[in-house]
Amino acid sequence: MMEGWKKVKLADVCEIRRGASPRPILEYLCSDGIPWVKISDATNSGSRFIDSTVEFIKPSGRNASVTVYPGDLILSNSATPGIPRFLNIEACIHDGWLLLRDFKDTSKEFLFYVLTQIRNELINQTTGSVFNNLKTEIVKEFEIDLPPLPLQRRIAEILGALDDKIDLNRQMNHTLEQMAQALYKHFFVDGIDPENLPEGWRNSELGKVTDISIGRTPPRAEKQWFSTLTGDYKWISIKDIGDSNAFIFNTSEFLTRQAVEKFNIPTIPENTVIVSFKLTVGRVTITTEVMLSNEAIAHCKITDTNITLEYLYLFLKTFDYGTLGNTSSIATAINSKVIKNIPVLVPSDTIINEFSLPICPIFSQIKSNMKEIICLQELRDIILPRLISGEIIPSDLQTIEQAL
């Protein structure tokens, strides 16, 4: 161990307490109240901060829960355990979260990165038959190597600078996506009467302007086809398609070429718009290389020259899937009439070309920002374990700081 470092239990450096839920929770949920932090609020965002929640609880539920404030550090202990997040809002947390406070000679920002790095070790100690549960005592007793406080702060500043750049790119992409949707609405929604279209426009269907196919999943029992590390093809599942990622670069699983051949799994060409149609309906993205998907995702390969990649993405992104019926009726085979008959407005050559002038640079910038995010994430993931383990010595920190 490096000079000045010490081995400590997490309970030695901070107070750790579990969240709580008012019960029955359904009686406390509301549309506008105290933000109610769920695990999905953390897993749906790559940021280290939670800025908002999907659900809320009534103020009367506060006393039966645990209130958290901006700057608080929390750690998931169930469902998807071991995820640390900072709060940017005042909210309440349920018993699927642990709250870490009152830090002793410890930077909470440094501890965030330690928790990120040791997550797999913590998960290996979880219990539970259906969901993994990370017991509070396991976290309290877990030992970490702790450097002197000034070094903790320097390490956290370096890693935080990388994450700040990543978050900035994400925010830029969010703004660019909103601009793209506003342009789409201006060109193709506002003032357009589907029953009385301008000259050169026409109504069509998704199955007539694209070639639609769906993915396939090899038997899960035959684990040799799957890998979470590397493989011949990136294999897309719904969780890989973010709510605001126009392009998909990485997936959580891979498939072998042998699996593709054995089970006749259709490949998805680069620059194909894909959309989820089961369980979580309407997640849309664009492939950046030849990929595969499971059976919950439709591949829409453009066949009509008046439909561009950007137009189709924005159409499927803003389409009201509720008009197709309930989720169970949508979640059928992708070659069903429900999917193929989705109405699509096909604009004239003149308008689609006029639309492409501002929209193509926006999508190009989104794609470039996403590539930079991936590079920054890879850099962070390379230096993170070396920084918090002491492998990178203090004299190396200045060089890294200057590079950032």
N, C-alpha and C positions, 0 to 999 in steps of 0.2 A: 504494500500500500504506500502511496506517495506520502512524503513528509507533510504533517499537518492534517492529513485526512484521518477520519475515524469511522468505525462501523457503528451504526445506530439503528434502533428500531424506529419505525415510522411513528409509533406512539410516543417516542421520546422527543420528537421534534415538532409535533403538532397535536392538537385535540382532534379526535375523529369521532363523529357521531352519525347516526343513521337518520335518514329522512323519515317521514311518516305521512299517512294518508287519512283524511277524514272518511268515515265509512257510514253508509255505503257510498262509494265515490260518485256513482251516477247521479245521486241526489245533489251533489255539490258542483258538478260540471255546469258551465254556463258559457255564453258566447262573448261576454265582456266582463272580466273580473280580474282576479290576480293571475298572472301567468303561471301555468302549471307545467313544470319541466318534465318531459318524458324522455326516455332513452332515445327515441326517434329524433328528437330535437338536436341531439348530439351526432347521431349517425348520419343524418341527412346533410350535414355540413362538415366540410373539411377544416373549417376554422377552429382555432382553439378557444373561441368565444361563443357563448350562446347569447344572441341578441334579441331573440323573439321565440315564442312558443305557438304551437297550433291550438292548444287547449287552454282553458281558464277555469278557475274555481271561484265560487262565491266567497266574499270576504268572511262569511261565517265559518268557513273551513280552515281559516288561517291557524287558529289555536290548536287544531288537531293535526297540523302539519308542521313543517320546519321552514321558516322563512330564510331566504338567502338574499344577499345584496350584491350590487356591482363590486367586482373584485374578488368575490368568494371563489374558492376552488372546490369543485365537487368531483366525485369519482363514481362511475356506475358500478353497481355490485350485483346486478341480475340481468337476465335476458342477453345483453351484450356487455359483459362485465369488463372492468379495467379501463374504461375510457375516461380520461381526465378532461375537464372543461372549466374555463373561467366564466363567471356570470358578468354580463354587461347590463343586466336588468335586475330589479327587485322581483322576486318570484317565490314560489313554494315548491319543495321537492318531496317526492314520495319515498317509500322505503326501498326503492330500487337504486337510491343514491346514498353516498356517504359524503358528509360535509367535513372539510379539513380547515381548521382555523387555529388561531393563537400559536403562530409559528415561533419556535425558540431557536435562535441563532441559525435560522434557515430561511433562504429566499423561497417564497412560494412559487415564483417563476421557475427557479431551478428545479424545485420538487416536481413541478408539472412535467418537465422533460425527463426526469428520472422515472416518473410513473409511466410516461409514454414508452420508455425503453424497457421497463421491467414488466410490461403488460402480459407478455406470454408466460413469464414465470408465475405471475399471480393467477392467470387463468388455469394453469396446470394444477393449482390447488383448490379450484372451485368444486362445488358439490351441486348435485341436482340431476334428476333423471330426464326431465324435459328441458328446463332452462338451467344454465350454469349459474350458480349463486356464489358470490364471493363474500364469505362471512366477515363481519367486522373484525373479529379477533384475528383472522388471518392477515388482514391488512395491518392491524396494529402491531403484530409481532414480526412483520416482514422486515428484514434487515437490508440496509443500503449503505453504500460508502459515501460519506459526506466530507467534502473539502471545506477549507476555511470560508467564512462568509464572503469576503471580498472576491474570492475566486468563483464562488457560486454565482455572484452577481454578474461577473464578466462573462461567464459561460452562458448564462441566461440571456444576456444582452446580445451575444453573437447569434444564438439560435433564434431569439426573438426578432432580430433584424431580418433573418431569412423568412420567418413566418409573416412578418409585416409586408414584405415584398409579395409574398404569395397571396395574402389577403387583399392587397392593393390590386393585383391583377384580377382577382375574383370580383372585386367591386367594379372594376372597369368593365369586365365582361357582363356583369349584371346590367350596368348602364347601357352598354352597347346592345344587349338583347332587348331592352326596353325601347331603344331607338328603332331597332329593326321591326319590332311589333307595331310601333306607331306608324312607321312607313307603310307596312303591310296594310294596316287599317285605313290609312289615307288613300292608298291606291286601289284597294280591292273591297273595302267594306263601306266606308262612308259614301252615301249618295248612290250606291249601286242597287238597282232593283233587279233581282234574279229573274223576274218575269218580263222585264223590258230592258234587255242588255244593250250596251253600246255596240256599234257596228264592229264586227270582227270578234266579238266575245261569244262564248257558248257555255252551256251547262253540260257537264259530263259526270262521270263516276270514277271513283278511285281505281276500280278494276280495269277501266278503259284507258287511263292515262299512265298507269304503272303496271308492271308485272309483279304480282304479289306472291310471295312464298313465305313459309314459316320454317323455324328451326326445328331441331330435334335433340333429344337427350338420350345418350346411351344408357343402358341399365346401370343404375347407381351401385348395384351390388358388385359390379365388375370395376373395381377401383383403378385398374390399370389404365383405363382410358382417361382418367382425370389427373390434373396436377394443379396445385396452387402456386407453384414456383415458375415453371416454364413448360413449354410444349410447342407443338407444330402450329397450332392455331389458338388465337385468343377467342374465348367462348363467353358470350355475353348472356348474363341473366339480368332480370329487372333491377336488382340492386346496383348494377354497374352503370345504369342510366340515371344520371343526376337530374334533378328538376330543372336545372338551368345550364346544363352543359350542351352546347350546340354540337360538339364533336366528342367522340369517344376514342380514347387512345389506349387505355388500360382496362383490363378485366381482372376479376378475382380468381378466375379459373382458366385452365387451358385444356385443350383436347389433343390427342395424338392423331397423326395422319391415318394410322390404322383404324381408329374409331370412325373417322370420316368415311373411309372406304367401306368398312364392315356394315355400318348402319345407314349408309347413303345419306349423310347429313349435308344439306345444301350449304354451299359457301356464300358469303355475302361480299360482293365486290366493294372495293373502296368507293367512297362517295355515294353510298346508298343510304336513304333515309329509312330508319327503323322506328317502329312504334310498339309499345307494349299494349296488349289487349286482354290480359288475364290478371286477376287479382288487383294489380295497380294499373289502371287503364289510362293510356294517353301520355306516357313518358316517351319523349321523342329525342332522337339524336342522329348524327351523321357519322358513318364509319370512316376511319382514316387509313385503313388497310383492309386486306382480305380477312374476314373474321367469320365466326360461327355464332349461333345463338340457340337458346333453348326454345321450346315450343310455345312460349308465352309471348313471343316477339315476332312481328310481321316485318318483312323486308320489302320495301316499295322501290322497285327499280324503274326509273322514269323511262317511259316509251313515247311520250308526247313532246314534240319539240317546243311547244309553248309553255311547258312546265319546267321551271328551273329548280335546281337543288334547294336554293334559298327559299323560293316560293313554296315548295312542297313542305319543307321543314316548318315554316311559319304557319302554313295552312293547318297542318296536323297538330301543331303546338297550340293553336288558338281554337281549334274545332271543339264544339260542345258535344262531348261524347254522351252526355245525358240524353240527347235527342235520339239515340239509338236504342234506348230502353235501359233496363237494369243491368248490373254487372254480369249476371249469369247469362243474359241473352247475348252480351258482347263476347263473352269468353267461350266462343265456339271455335271450330276450325276456321283458319284465316281465309279459306276459300269460300266461306259461306256468303250468302247474298247480303247479309247484314254488313259485312266488311267491304265487299266488292262494290256495293251500291252506295257507299258514302258519297254524297253529292259533292262535286268539285267544280268550282268556277274556273274556266279556262280563259284567260285574257287574250287580247289581240297581240300580234307581234310587236306593234308599236309600243303598247303599254308595258309589256314584260321587259322590253329592251330599256325603256325609260326607267323602270323600277330597278333594273340590274345595275344601273350606273351608281346609285348611292349604296345599294345593299351589298354588292360584292365586296367593296373595301371594308365594310363593317364585319362581314363574316371572316374575311382574311385576317383582320386584327384580332377577332375573337380566337381564331385558331392559333395565331402567333402567341397570344397571351397564354393560352392553354399549354402550348409547348414550353414556354418559359416557366410556367408553374411546375410542370413535371421535372424540368432540369433543376429548379430550386429545391423541390422536394427530395430529389435524389441526392443532391449535395448535402442537404440537412440530414438525411437519413444515414449518410456516410460518416459525417463528422460527429453526429449526436452521441453514439456509443463511445467514441474515442474521447470526447470531451468529458463526459460524466464519469468515465472510468479512470481518468488521469493518464490515458495513453498519450494524449496531446499535452505536452508540458506547458507551463505558463509562458515561456519565451516564445512558443508558437502562436499564442493567442493574438499578439500584436499583428503578426503577419496576416492572420485570418481576418481580424478587424479591419485592416487596411484594404484587404481584397473586397470586403463588403461595402 
